[in-house]
Amino acid sequence: MATKKPLTVPQNGTQPAEIKTPMDNMISGITTTKSTVKKPTSFSLDPELLIQFKAGCVHQGRPMSSVIEELMLQFINSKC
């Protein structure tokens, strides 16, 4: 059996691989003030519509869940 070697991690001079700026957060649609707890959801959609929606989200560089949440809020806040 191999002997265990202690793991050492440098404490100075390390930083995350990517540091997001506030502008990056604005563009990505991610906010730090909202709760990060999300509830998984499942529903059926027209396959062609889903493909178009995914492509649109990729084109805009946005996660599908953030776009759906935005659409849900617009629906809730609309005056029918």
C-alpha atoms as one frame of an Amber mdcrd trajectory, in Angstrom:
protein
   0.000   0.000   0.000   1.289   3.491  -0.829   2.143   5.808   2.013  -0.006
   8.862   2.407   1.739  12.158   1.792   0.383  15.320   3.400  -1.341  17.673
   0.995   0.083  21.197   1.074  -1.654  24.151  -0.507   0.112  27.480  -0.963
  -1.582  30.219   1.054  -0.102  33.263  -0.669  -0.364  34.207  -4.312  -3.325
  32.016  -5.181  -6.471  33.324  -6.785  -9.512  31.912  -8.541  -9.012  30.838
 -12.141 -11.577  33.395 -13.213 -12.515  36.590 -11.422 -15.901  37.904 -12.453
 -16.467  41.642 -12.545 -19.832  43.219 -11.734 -20.241  43.852 -15.480 -19.753
  40.118 -16.186 -22.474  39.342 -13.632 -24.836  41.856 -15.238 -24.291  40.379
 -18.691 -24.682  36.789 -17.545 -27.886  37.576 -15.656 -26.489  36.212 -12.404
 -27.147  38.305  -9.325 -25.768  37.772  -5.863 -28.821  39.167  -4.054 -31.200
  36.397  -5.132 -31.438  33.087  -3.377 -29.279  30.384  -4.919 -31.736  27.678
  -3.905 -33.530  26.478  -7.028 -36.292  23.911  -7.383 -35.873  21.408 -10.222
 -38.822  21.422 -12.610 -39.923  19.144 -15.407 -42.499  19.734 -18.115 -43.132
  18.764 -21.722 -42.455  21.102 -24.638 -42.648  20.957 -28.411 -39.223  19.624
 -29.489 -38.743  22.182 -32.298 -39.678  25.049 -29.991 -37.205  23.787 -27.389
 -34.401  23.617 -29.981 -35.123  27.203 -31.071 -35.261  28.367 -27.445 -31.944
  26.691 -26.600 -30.322  28.235 -29.670 -31.641  31.681 -28.718 -30.289  31.341
 -25.173 -26.878  30.259 -26.470 -26.860  33.152 -28.943 -27.549  35.604 -26.099
 -25.143  33.836 -23.741 -27.829  33.313 -21.112 -28.834  30.206 -19.162 -32.242
  28.849 -20.121 -33.415  28.907 -16.507 -32.771  32.650 -16.147 -34.730  33.375
 -19.345 -37.634  31.191 -18.182 -37.644  32.912 -14.773 -37.739  36.297 -16.525
 -40.634  35.171 -18.733 -42.505  33.821 -15.704 -42.118  37.148 -13.896 -43.356
  39.015 -16.993 -46.362  36.689 -17.141 -47.147  37.168 -13.439 -46.768  40.947
 -13.623 -48.726  41.388 -16.871 -52.216  42.804 -16.709 -54.473  40.403 -18.574
